[in-house]
Amino acid sequence: MLLAVTMSASVILATSCQQAEDARPATDSQKIDSGAARSAIAAAESAATVLDEWNKAEVVKRLSEAGLVVSARGEEIRQPFLSVPGELLDVSESQLQLFIYPSTAAREADSRKLDPASASPPNMAVSWLQPPHLIVSGKLLAIHLTHNEHLAERVADVLTARHSGVSP
């Protein structure tokens, strides 16, 4: 009798374990094939790009939230090697030339022609008032003029961080 009860308990236990195994949710790799996963990632990146819109107000907001003192000069600026006009901002006693493009492709067409070290075309000598720091992010191109390397890095970090609410 004891043997029959023990065997019955073993069968019930084994059946319960199998049912629990079957009831466990599938792992991510079991649920989604790699093609579907790649599509989902691409869609998420596309949605993030749509949200990654730049305008002067957003730039001022992000820099101010990072603790920098920002004021708009209200002056338009043109650089002969860029296809869009820009605006001048004062950022913690430095000058930021801000250029917002209609598309990332348009900004890339202009920024591809620039030497990052000089923030100008390689065949053009530009007499900057202070050392230039080229910043590109999505549809934004900025030329930050400052001797302060720490400030230059801070501004670049703020302007290149995604707009996900994460502060640099």
C-alpha positions in Angstrom: 0.0 0.0 0.0 2.8 2.4 0.9 4.5 1.6 -2.4 1.3 2.4 -4.3 0.9 5.8 -2.5 4.6 6.7 -3.1 4.3 5.8 -6.8 1.1 7.8 -7.1 2.7 10.8 -5.4 5.7 10.5 -7.8 3.4 10.4 -10.9 1.4 13.4 -9.6 4.6 15.3 -8.8 6.1 14.6 -12.3 2.9 15.6 -14.0 2.7 18.9 -11.9 6.4 19.7 -12.8 5.7 19.1 -16.6 2.5 21.3 -16.4 4.5 24.0 -14.6 7.2 23.8 -17.3 4.6 24.1 -20.1 2.9 27.0 -18.3 6.2 29.1 -18.1 6.3 32.0 -20.5 8.5 31.5 -23.5 11.8 33.3 -23.5 12.3 36.3 -25.7 14.3 34.3 -28.2 11.5 31.8 -28.4 8.8 34.5 -28.9 10.5 36.6 -31.6 12.7 35.6 -34.4 15.7 37.7 -35.1 14.1 39.4 -38.2 11.1 40.5 -36.2 13.5 41.7 -33.4 15.5 43.8 -35.9 12.3 45.3 -37.3 11.1 46.2 -33.8 14.5 47.9 -33.1 14.4 49.8 -36.3 10.9 51.0 -35.6 11.9 52.2 -32.1 15.0 54.0 -33.5 12.8 55.6 -36.1 10.3 56.8 -33.5 13.2 58.2 -31.4 14.5 60.1 -34.4 11.1 61.7 -34.9 11.2 62.8 -31.3 14.7 64.1 -31.7 13.6 67.4 -33.1 15.9 70.4 -32.6 14.8 74.0 -32.4 16.3 77.1 -30.7 13.9 76.7 -27.7 15.0 73.1 -27.2 18.7 74.0 -27.3 18.2 76.8 -24.8 16.2 74.5 -22.5 18.7 71.7 -22.6 21.7 73.9 -22.0 19.9 75.8 -19.2 18.8 72.5 -17.5 22.5 71.5 -17.6 23.3 74.6 -15.5 24.7 76.8 -18.2 23.8 80.5 -18.6 22.2 80.9 -22.0 20.9 84.0 -23.8 19.8 84.4 -27.4 21.3 87.4 -29.1 18.5 87.5 -31.7 21.1 87.8 -34.4 21.2 85.7 -37.6 24.5 84.4 -38.8 25.6 83.0 -42.1 28.6 80.9 -42.8 29.6 80.7 -46.5 30.2 77.0 -46.3 26.8 76.1 -44.7 23.5 76.0 -46.6 21.2 77.4 -43.8 21.3 80.5 -41.7 22.1 80.2 -38.1 21.5 82.0 -34.8 23.9 83.3 -32.2 23.6 82.2 -28.6 25.8 83.2 -25.7 26.5 80.2 -23.5 28.3 80.9 -20.2 30.5 83.6 -21.7 31.1 81.8 -25.0 29.6 82.0 -28.5 27.4 79.2 -29.9 26.5 79.4 -33.6 23.4 77.3 -34.0 22.3 75.9 -37.3 19.1 73.9 -37.6 18.5 72.0 -40.8 15.2 70.8 -42.4 16.5 67.2 -42.4 19.4 65.1 -41.1 20.4 64.4 -44.7 20.7 68.2 -45.4 22.8 68.6 -42.2 25.0 65.6 -43.1 25.6 67.1 -46.6 27.0 70.2 -45.0 28.9 68.6 -42.1 30.6 66.1 -44.4 32.4 69.0 -46.1 33.9 70.2 -42.8 37.1 69.4 -41.0 36.0 68.7 -37.3 39.2 70.3 -36.0 38.7 73.6 -37.7 34.9 73.6 -38.1 35.4 74.7 -41.7 36.2 73.2 -45.1 39.7 71.9 -45.3 40.6 74.3 -48.1 39.2 77.4 -46.4 41.0 79.4 -43.7 38.5 80.9 -41.2 39.7 83.3 -38.5 37.6 82.3 -35.6 37.6 84.6 -32.5 38.2 81.6 -30.3 39.0 77.9 -31.0 36.0 76.3 -32.7 34.3 73.1 -31.6 32.0 71.4 -34.1 28.9 69.7 -32.7 26.4 67.7 -34.8 23.3 65.9 -33.6 20.4 64.9 -35.9 19.3 68.1 -37.7 21.6 70.3 -35.6 25.0 71.7 -36.4 26.6 74.0 -33.9 30.0 75.8 -33.8 31.0 76.5 -30.3 33.7 79.1 -29.9 35.6 78.9 -26.6 39.0 78.5 -25.1 37.5 76.6 -22.2 37.8 72.9 -23.1 35.7 71.8 -20.1 32.8 74.1 -21.2 33.2 72.9 -24.8 32.9 69.3 -23.7 29.9 70.0 -21.5 28.0 71.8 -24.3 28.8 69.0 -26.7 27.6 66.4 -24.2 24.3 68.3 -23.7 23.7 68.8 -27.5 24.6 65.2 -28.5 22.6 63.4 -25.8 19.3 62.0 -27.0 16.2 63.7 -26.0 15.0 60.9 -23.8 15.1 63.0 -20.6 18.6 61.8 -19.7 20.8 64.6 -18.6 24.5 64.4 -19.5 
